[in-house]
Amino acid sequence: MSIKQDFPIFTTHPDLIYLDSTATSQKPAIVIDGVADYLRSSYANIHRWSYDISEVSEKLYEDSKKIVAKHIGAESWREVIYTWNSTYALNLLSQSIWRTGLLKKWDTVLVSVVEHHANVVPWLILKEDYGINVEFIGVDDNFDLDYNDFRDKLTDKVKLVSLAHVSNTTGQIFDIANVNSLLLARYGRKQKPFLVVDASQSVPHFEVNVQNLGCDALFFTGHKVFADSWIWVLWAKEELLTDLKPIFSGGGAIWEVKQKSFTHSTKLPDKFEPGTPNLSWAVSILRAFEYIESIWGYQKLEEIEQELVEYALKSFSKISDLKLIGSHDGRNRVWVFTFVVPWVHSFDISDYLADNNICVRAGQHCAEPFMEYVWQMHTCRMSLHIYNTKQDIDRFFEVLKNAITELK
């Protein structure tokens, strides 16, 4: 049976060719039905209640944390924090790091030039408000991290490095474990800068293990990995979470509140989840990871991905009137393909494809520093997922060639 049949949207829209999974993934029936069943049968607020459906709700919430912890290699599910989106997650982390005094004026944060705005703007806010420095690491000709540039920027002022695991524009996989090794070699274990990883484009594609990466904190989005919107995961080492002073508080995140003072809870993850948590979304991420396990796990995802990456790259190489912004080597990238057609606006390409029931994205993809770096005002991005087929790719290229002929 085709995996596409697991996703009801393709039954509702049988002619749909969805090639925008980097923006958000479609949802399998197990997620849709799981959330609907939860809302029908056991929805209730959690923490401090003794009635049955609240206990069921709390168990589902904790189970969702446990399955996330399992799939990212976390030591405890209590290290898993839920937030509203990646931008919120990193703002929560960055502001809490500043509030705790782990970053100070004139300290330097390193990011790469290919970062999504979610991993740029929170640090620029600290630069604007408090005077930290933010420096950008370049990429090499193969769109991998420029390690010579990285080493040159490793000064005594560097206190934090925040990098995408996978670029949302080039699909390139950065070797985060190697980055961690270089930091250890330069600074030693006690003085090593904090290493933060944006895994929004890696967790949807392959198994991620925070222990192997050597990072101190990591965040990713649920809606790109088959879950619902507004469920993002922020993971950090327990010792870091224990030390941090949260920038937001209230509700279950405090011990007591007096007229002139309050006391933070020290319990994890409650300390960083004030107010009513996103319960139905937590169920959606639980069911999403259960779906991945039901199709033989990430091994199956990677197997399908590798075949489709190679297939798509061959097709891209046959179109002379097109520039692919990313590596042509399928061994160290995921199924994200950003391209431009000279003298044709990317929005015209995407509109032409949309008229033929093909969904892609046009613009700067929340990566304006990188677009300036490669001298592009706008691009098209085609991205695949496990529900796509070679037939989808063939149809995409058939229509794309027609678009180029008619629009040039």
N, C-alpha and C positions, 0 to 999 in steps of 0.2 A: 504494500500500500504506500502511496506517495505521502511524504511528510506534509506536503501542501494541504492534504485533506484534514490535517489536525487543526487547521486555522480557518475558522468559519467565514472570515471575510472573503476568502476566495470562492466560497460557495455563493455568498451574497453577490459577489462581483466576479463571475467566472472569467471575464476577459481582462481582468486587472493584472498588470505586471508591475509589482511593487518593488522598486529599486531605490528606496530611501530609508533603509534600515539603520544607517548611521545616525539619522535624526531620531527615529523611534522604530521599534520592532512591532510587528503584528502580534496578536495574542492567540495562543492555542486555546482550544475549548476547555482544557483542564483549568486554565486560569480564569476564563470567563465564568464557567460553571462553578468553580470553587468560590469565587467572590459572591456570586449570586446566592449560592447555598448558605454561605456564612451570613449574609444579610437577611436571608429568610429564616434561618434556624437558630443562630446563636450570637447575633450582634448585641454587644453590651460593652459598657466601659470597663476598664480593667483597673487593678490595684485597689486593695482595701475593701472589696465587696465579697460577700460570702454566698450569693445566690448562684445557682447552677450555670446559667448561660454566661455569667461573668467569668466564672472559673474556666469554662470552655474557651471563651474569648482570650483570656490571659494565656492559656496553654498554647493556643494557636499563635499568639504574638511571640511567645518565647520560642516555640518551634521554628518560627520563621527566622529568628535570630540564630538559632542553632544550625539551621541548614546553610545560612549565609556563612557563618563561622567555619563550618566544615569545608565549604567550597573555596574559601580564600586562605585556609590554613591558620586561622586565628586560634590562639590558645584558649580563649574563653568567649562564649557568646555575649558576655557582659562587656566586651570590648567593642561590640557592634552598636553604633548609634544610628538611628533613623532621622533623616532630615527631609526637607521638602524638595530640594533639587541640588544639583552639584554646586551651583553658584552659592546657594545658602550654606551648603556643607563647608565649602572652603572659607567663606566669610566667617562662619562660626569658628572654624579652626584658627584662621589667621588673627581674628580679633581676640580670641581667647589666649593665643600665644603672646600677643602684645600685652594684654592685660596682666598676664602672669609675669612679664618681665623677661621672657626668653628671647625676645627681640628688643633692641634698643636703637635709638637714633644713631645714624651712620652705619648700622649693620647692613650687610648685603644679602639679598635673596636672589638666587639664580633660577631662571626659568629658560626654556628653549624658545626659539623664535616660532615654532610650529604650534604653540599652546593654544587651546581653546580660550576664549575670553574669560571663562570661568576660573582659569588658573593664571590669569594675568591681572584682572581688575582688582581682586581683593588685595593683592600685594601693592598695586599702584595706589590704592586707598591709604594703606599704611605709609607709603611714600609721601602722599599729599598731606596727610594729617599729622604724621609723626617724624618724618625725615629719614626713613630708611632708604637704602639704595636698591634698585631693581635692575639687574643686568640680564641681557639675553644671550644665550648660547646659540651659535649658528649651527647649520647642518651642512654636511658634505655633498659632493656631487651625486651620491646615491641616496640622498635624503635621510641618511643616518645622522646621529648626533656627531658633531665635529668635536672629537675628543681632544684635539690639540687646542682648540679654542676653549674647551671646558677646563683643561689643565691650566691654561694661562689665566683664567679667571678665578682660580682657587686661591684667593688671598686670605690673610688672617681675618678680614672683615666678613667673610662669608659665614653666615650662621644657619642658613636654610637653603635647600635645593628642592624645587618643586617641578616635577616633570610629568608629562604624559607618558603612559606606558605604550600607547599606540596613538599615532596622529590621526585626527578625524578628517584630515585632508589628503595625506599621502598614503595612509594605511601602514606606514613604517612602524615596526616594532623596535622600541628602544631597549637596550640591554641594561635594565635597571640594576641587576645584580652586579654588573661590571661597574656601573656608576658608584654603587655602594663600596665596592672594593677600592676604587680610586680615592674615594673620600677617606676610607680607613687608612690607606697608605699615606695620604697627605697629612691627616690630622690626628690619627690614632683614635682608639675607641672612645676615650673620655672626652675628647674635644671635637669629635666628628659633628659636622652640621646636621640638623634634622633633615631627613629625606622624606618628602611627601610625594605620593604618586597619584596621578589622575588615571584611574583604571576604567573610565567610562567606555572606552573602545576596546579594552582587552578582555574584561570579564564576559562580555557577550560572545567572544570568539574562542577563547581557550582557557584552560585551567590556570588560575593565578594563585600563587602561594606567597603570602607576605613574609614568611620566614625565609624562604629562598631569595626573595628580592632584597631583604635586609632593610626594608623601609620602616619608618617610624609611624607613618600614617598613610592611609590610602582611602580614596573615595571613588564610588561609581554609581551609576544610575540604574534604577530598576527597570524603567520603561524601555531601555534598550536591550534588556535581557528577558523579554516576554512578559514582564510584570506591568502593572498599571502605572499611570503617570503619578507624579508627586510622591514617589518613594525612592529616596536616595540613601545610600549607605556610606557612613563615615566610620572607618575603623582606625583605631590608634592603639599603640601599646598601652597596657594597663598602667604602667608607671607614668607615662605621659598624661593620660587621662586623669590620673589621681592628682598630679601636680597642677594641671590647668585650672584656672579660674574662669568659669563660663561667662560669656558675654551676655547670655540670655538666662533668665531664671523665672521661677514662679511655679505654681502647681506642685506636682510631685517632685520637683527638683530642689525643694528646700525642706529643712527640718522644722523650722519655726519662723514665725513672723511676728515682730513686736511693732509698736508704733514708731520706734526710732531705729530699728535694726532688723536684720534677718540673718538666718544661718543656712548656708548651702548644705544640701545633702552630700554625703561623700559616697553614697551608694552608686555603683555603675550598673546599668547605663542611665539610671534615673536622673543623675546629676546633669545630663545634657539633653534631657527630653522633657522640658517643662510643658505642663498642660496635657490635654487629651492627645494621645498619639494617633498616628494615621493607621487605624486598625484594619480596615478593609484592604488598604494597600499592602499592609504587612502580609495578609493572607495571600494577596496576589503574588508577592515575591516568593512565599513558601511554595505555592503551586507551580510557579515558574521553574524553580530549581528541581522540583519533583518531576516536572516534564522533561527537563534535561536528563535527569537520571533514568527516566522511562525509555529514552531513545539511546541507551547505552552511553550516556554521559558525554563529557567533553571530547572524548576520543572520537565519537561519531561526528560531532560538530567540526572538529579539525580535519577529519577525513573528507567530509563533504566540501569544506571550505577550500582545502588545498587543490582539489580537482577543479573547482569553479574558478579559483584565482588564476590557475594556469590557462584554463580555457578562455577566460576573458582577456588576459594579457595577450594571447595570440591574436585575438580578434582586434584589439586595439592597435597592435603592431602593423596590421594590414591597411590601416587608414592613414594615408599620407597627409591629408588636410586636417590633422588633429595633433595636439600636443598633450601628452599625458604628464601630469605633474606628480611624479612619484616614481618609485623604483620599477623597472621592468623585470626585476628578479623576484619571482614568486615565493622564494624560500623564507624571506624575513618580513613579510607583510601580510595584511589581512585584506578582505575583499571590499576595500574602499578605493574608488577610482575617480580622481579629480582631473578634469581635462578642459581644454579650451579649443575652440575652432577659430583660427585667425580671421578677422574681419566679420565675424558673426557674433552678435551679442548672446551671452549665455542664457539670458531670459527668453530670447527667441527660440533657442534650441529646446529649452525645457517646456515652453508652451507648445511647441510642435509635437514633442513627445507626449505631453499631457493630452493633446487632441487625439492621440492614438492609444489612450489608456495605459501609458507608461509613466510611472511616477519617479522623477529624479528631483534633485534640488539645484537651484542656481543662486549665485551670490558669492559672499566671502566666507560663509560657513563659520561665522564667529571666530575667525582666525585672521583678522585684518593685518596684524604685524607680519604674518607669514606671506599673505598676499602681496604686501609691499615688498617683502624680501625677494619674491620671485617675479616682481614687476607685473602683477596681474590685478586688474580692477574688479574682475568678476570671473567666475568659473562655473562649470557644471560638475556635479558630483553624482556618480552612480554607485550604489552600494547594495550588496547582496546579503542574504541570510540563508539559514538552513532550508527555508521553504522555497527558495528559488531553484531553477533548473537550467540546464543548457538551452532548452527551448526558449526560456525567458531571455537569456543572453542573446540568442540568435535573433529574436524578434527586436530586441533593443537595437542591435547593430543594423538590422535591416531598415528600421525607421530612421535611425541616426544618419545613415548614408543618404537617405532621401532628403532629410532635413538639410544636410550640408549642401546637396545639389541645388535645392530650391531656394535656400536662404543666402547663399554666397553671391 
